Amino acid sequence: MGRTLVYPKRSSNTVRRYSQRATYDVRTIHSIINSSQVLHVSFSPGPSDPFPAILPMIGQMGSFEYPSADLGEPLDCYLHGYVSARIMNLARNAEGEGLPVCIAATKVDGLVLALTPFSHSYNYRSAILHGYAKLVTDEEEKLYAMKLITDSVVPGRWDNSRVPPDGGELASTAILKVKVVDGSGKIRDGGVSDERKDKQNEETTARVWTGVVPVWETFGEPIPSAENRVKDVPEYIASHVARSNDRNRTYAVDAVKVEPPKED
Amino acid sequence: MGRTLVYPKRSSNTVRRYSQRATYDVRTIHSIINSSQVLHVSFSPGPSDPFPAILPMIGQMGSFEYPSADLGEPLDCYLHGYVSARIMNLARNAEGEGLPVCIAATKVDGLVLALTPFSHSYNYRSAILHGYAKLVTDEEEKLYAMKLITDSVVPGRWDNSRVPPDGGELASTAILKVKVVDGSGKIRDGGVSDERKDKQNEETTARVWTGVVPVWETFGEPIPSAENRVKDVPEYIASHVARSNDRNRTYAVDAVKVEPPKED
């Protein structure tokens, strides 16, 4: 290890507002993407439609060429969808490098309640990737990506379900591989940051409660289906639920304790 | 009341995949937008950049002309941002109806774990709006939108903080008003829906646990700032935290009990 890769700053991904909160660190950006249950993927539907499109998709960073690459290495973003979805058809027919897409992931970690609405904020982590999407056509790579994405929902789920997919399942599943061109992230943590003029106003400070409401995603007790025949919730599911709840709660609460940046 | 408005089906917003899960109901779509803490807003940065852009933003549906309009009525989407953000400059300089944008909101309500990776799914609610964004220039309307958005974070927060914003605060806050052209929503609830060939395979059913892990957003105990001078967490904050946690958990757990659609 020892090296830290960063995404190049280009005009499309350079953060200008609150730039002290920006990160171009590859590992940080990939971590935000990989821990998000839903990615928002934007693309242009074509010249006849004035509006960009956004599709909520499931995806993961990975490397088929170097499967042992870790989150700090260059990775591709694999996105899962239905074979005849519009984005799949556009990617199938795209010329050159592929279909230009933007991928976004955002997590809200807390409501920052300040003396004034203007100083209100969220604690959050967000990441953006730009890249070119192509359909995965190699069956080995498709299976690699399907396992990667299934295991991102619950680690170990692929091997603990009925695999491999049969011919029909493979044929109706499409995987997009996005070659990433640039990326950026933005993280806000810490407590409330009010302006001096308000902090010195006793009428205001006596009346307005300030602080942070931590926010995190909770997994509930797994609910077996009516047709489930396995008596107990398997350990790999139960421990994922427990671990995720602990990690999510701890992050949101600890984020409040971080010293805020000077400019806020 | 008594009438149910729907968004027109156009080529840009018609849901083709799992169309039995689609909704064009105005009230449902507006509810998903308004209960989402972050909206993902997509726009085209211009001809020199091949990639669409996505910005995470805070926003709310509302009507300045008819402030008492409810969620089932035609509403505009107000988005909050910094005055010199790229999207604000693009909207300021946009010709005609405004800057074409796509607004997306997605909530994950559960991990649906089926016998095969192919039949895995999420319970979720998602909404998409297309429309034209313009900067709000009328000060009264700007204040209306700022209150609307602040109160969406914690109801009542506007009146319980230092308001109105001063001249500098108003000048550095920009509000986008999106005139909505079309919208659509998609909702998946219910339990696991496996295919017959897998349900009849005893080796598979004896080995693979199936069910749903409910997922919801939790608000933690409010953490006062070091400089907070109000002794107790005010009732309007405490009750919002309690109500939200109860509503979010109840939705995710109850969603599992809904009968799944025939085609899944």
Chai-1 contact restraints between the chains, C-beta under 6 A:
chainA,res_idxA,chainB,res_idxB,connection_type,confidence,min_distance_angstrom,max_distance_angstrom,comment,restraint_id
A,S12,B,D49,contact,1.0,0.0,6.0,A-B,restraint_1
A,S12,B,F51,contact,1.0,0.0,6.0,A-B,restraint_2
A,R17,B,Y82,contact,1.0,0.0,6.0,A-B,restraint_3
A,Q37,B,V108,contact,1.0,0.0,6.0,A-B,restraint_4
A,V38,B,T106,contact,1.0,0.0,6.0,A-B,restraint_5
A,V38,B,V108,contact,1.0,0.0,6.0,A-B,restraint_6
A,H40,B,H40,contact,1.0,0.0,6.0,A-B,restraint_7
A,H40,B,A104,contact,1.0,0.0,6.0,A-B,restraint_8
A,S42,B,S42,contact,1.0,0.0,6.0,A-B,restraint_9
A,S42,B,P52,contact,1.0,0.0,6.0,A-B,restraint_10
A,S42,B,I54,contact,1.0,0.0,6.0,A-B,restraint_11
A,S44,B,P52,contact,1.0,0.0,6.0,A-B,restraint_12
A,D49,B,S12,contact,1.0,0.0,6.0,A-B,restraint_13
A,P50,B,P100,contact,1.0,0.0,6.0,A-B,restraint_14
A,F51,B,S12,contact,1.0,0.0,6.0,A-B,restraint_15
A,F51,B,P100,contact,1.0,0.0,6.0,A-B,restraint_16
A,F51,B,C102,contact,1.0,0.0,6.0,A-B,restraint_17
A,F51,B,H130,contact,1.0,0.0,6.0,A-B,restraint_18
A,P52,B,S42,contact,1.0,0.0,6.0,A-B,restraint_19
A,P52,B,S44,contact,1.0,0.0,6.0,A-B,restraint_20
A,P52,B,P52,contact,1.0,0.0,6.0,A-B,restraint_21
A,P52,B,C102,contact,1.0,0.0,6.0,A-B,restraint_22
A,A53,B,C102,contact,1.0,0.0,6.0,A-B,restraint_23
A,I54,B,S42,contact,1.0,0.0,6.0,A-B,restraint_24
A,I54,B,C102,contact,1.0,0.0,6.0,A-B,restraint_25
A,I54,B,A104,contact,1.0,0.0,6.0,A-B,restraint_26
A,P56,B,T106,contact,1.0,0.0,6.0,A-B,restraint_27
A,P56,B,S126,contact,1.0,0.0,6.0,A-B,restraint_28
A,Y82,B,R17,contact,1.0,0.0,6.0,A-B,restraint_29
A,A85,B,R17,contact,1.0,0.0,6.0,A-B,restraint_30
A,P100,B,P50,contact,1.0,0.0,6.0,A-B,restraint_31
A,P100,B,F51,contact,1.0,0.0,6.0,A-B,restraint_32
A,C102,B,F51,contact,1.0,0.0,6.0,A-B,restraint_33
A,C102,B,P52,contact,1.0,0.0,6.0,A-B,restraint_34
A,C102,B,A53,contact,1.0,0.0,6.0,A-B,restraint_35
A,C102,B,I54,contact,1.0,0.0,6.0,A-B,restraint_36
A,A104,B,H40,contact,1.0,0.0,6.0,A-B,restraint_37
A,A104,B,I54,contact,1.0,0.0,6.0,A-B,restraint_38
A,T106,B,V38,contact,1.0,0.0,6.0,A-B,restraint_39
A,T106,B,P56,contact,1.0,0.0,6.0,A-B,restraint_40
A,V108,B,Q37,contact,1.0,0.0,6.0,A-B,restraint_41
A,V108,B,V38,contact,1.0,0.0,6.0,A-B,restraint_42
A,L111,B,V153,contact,1.0,0.0,6.0,A-B,restraint_43
A,L115,B,R162,contact,1.0,0.0,6.0,A-B,restraint_44
A,T116,B,S161,contact,1.0,0.0,6.0,A-B,restraint_45
A,T116,B,R162,contact,1.0,0.0,6.0,A-B,restraint_46
A,P117,B,T150,contact,1.0,0.0,6.0,A-B,restraint_47
A,P117,B,S161,contact,1.0,0.0,6.0,A-B,restraint_48
A,F118,B,P165,contact,1.0,0.0,6.0,A-B,restraint_49
A,F118,B,E169,contact,1.0,0.0,6.0,A-B,restraint_50
A,S126,B,P56,contact,1.0,0.0,6.0,A-B,restraint_51
A,H130,B,F51,contact,1.0,0.0,6.0,A-B,restraint_52
A,T150,B,P117,contact,1.0,0.0,6.0,A-B,restraint_53
A,V153,B,L111,contact,1.0,0.0,6.0,A-B,restraint_54
A,S161,B,T116,contact,1.0,0.0,6.0,A-B,restraint_55
A,S161,B,P117,contact,1.0,0.0,6.0,A-B,restraint_56
A,S161,B,V208,contact,1.0,0.0,6.0,A-B,restraint_57
A,R162,B,L115,contact,1.0,0.0,6.0,A-B,restraint_58
A,R162,B,T116,contact,1.0,0.0,6.0,A-B,restraint_59
A,R162,B,D198,contact,1.0,0.0,6.0,A-B,restraint_60
A,R162,B,T204,contact,1.0,0.0,6.0,A-B,restraint_61
A,P165,B,F118,contact,1.0,0.0,6.0,A-B,restraint_62
A,E169,B,F118,contact,1.0,0.0,6.0,A-B,restraint_63
A,G191,B,S225,contact,1.0,0.0,6.0,A-B,restraint_64
A,V192,B,S225,contact,1.0,0.0,6.0,A-B,restraint_65
A,D198,B,R162,contact,1.0,0.0,6.0,A-B,restraint_66
A,T204,B,R162,contact,1.0,0.0,6.0,A-B,restraint_67
A,T205,B,R229,contact,1.0,0.0,6.0,A-B,restraint_68
A,A206,B,R229,contact,1.0,0.0,6.0,A-B,restraint_69
A,V208,B,S161,contact,1.0,0.0,6.0,A-B,restraint_70
A,W209,B,V230,contact,1.0,0.0,6.0,A-B,restraint_71
A,W209,B,P234,contact,1.0,0.0,6.0,A-B,restraint_72
A,T210,B,S225,contact,1.0,0.0,6.0,A-B,restraint_73
A,T210,B,N228,contact,1.0,0.0,6.0,A-B,restraint_74
A,G211,B,P222,contact,1.0,0.0,6.0,A-B,restraint_75
A,G211,B,I223,contact,1.0,0.0,6.0,A-B,restraint_76
A,G211,B,P224,contact,1.0,0.0,6.0,A-B,restraint_77
A,G211,B,S225,contact,1.0,0.0,6.0,A-B,restraint_78
A,G211,B,N228,contact,1.0,0.0,6.0,A-B,restraint_79
A,V212,B,I223,contact,1.0,0.0,6.0,A-B,restraint_80
A,V213,B,F219,contact,1.0,0.0,6.0,A-B,restraint_81
A,V213,B,P222,contact,1.0,0.0,6.0,A-B,restraint_82
A,P214,B,G220,contact,1.0,0.0,6.0,A-B,restraint_83
A,V215,B,F219,contact,1.0,0.0,6.0,A-B,restraint_84
A,W216,B,T218,contact,1.0,0.0,6.0,A-B,restraint_85
A,T218,B,W216,contact,1.0,0.0,6.0,A-B,restraint_86
A,T218,B,T218,contact,1.0,0.0,6.0,A-B,restraint_87
A,F219,B,V213,contact,1.0,0.0,6.0,A-B,restraint_88
A,F219,B,V215,contact,1.0,0.0,6.0,A-B,restraint_89
A,G220,B,P214,contact,1.0,0.0,6.0,A-B,restraint_90
A,P222,B,G211,contact,1.0,0.0,6.0,A-B,restraint_91
A,P222,B,V213,contact,1.0,0.0,6.0,A-B,restraint_92
A,I223,B,G211,contact,1.0,0.0,6.0,A-B,restraint_93
A,I223,B,V212,contact,1.0,0.0,6.0,A-B,restraint_94
A,I223,B,V256,contact,1.0,0.0,6.0,A-B,restraint_95
A,P224,B,G211,contact,1.0,0.0,6.0,A-B,restraint_96
A,S225,B,G191,contact,1.0,0.0,6.0,A-B,restraint_97
A,S225,B,V192,contact,1.0,0.0,6.0,A-B,restraint_98
A,S225,B,T210,contact,1.0,0.0,6.0,A-B,restraint_99
A,S225,B,G211,contact,1.0,0.0,6.0,A-B,restraint_100
A,N228,B,T210,contact,1.0,0.0,6.0,A-B,restraint_101
A,N228,B,G211,contact,1.0,0.0,6.0,A-B,restraint_102
A,R229,B,T205,contact,1.0,0.0,6.0,A-B,restraint_103
A,R229,B,A206,contact,1.0,0.0,6.0,A-B,restraint_104
A,V230,B,W209,contact,1.0,0.0,6.0,A-B,restraint_105
A,P234,B,W209,contact,1.0,0.0,6.0,A-B,restraint_106
A,V256,B,I223,contact,1.0,0.0,6.0,A-B,restraint_107
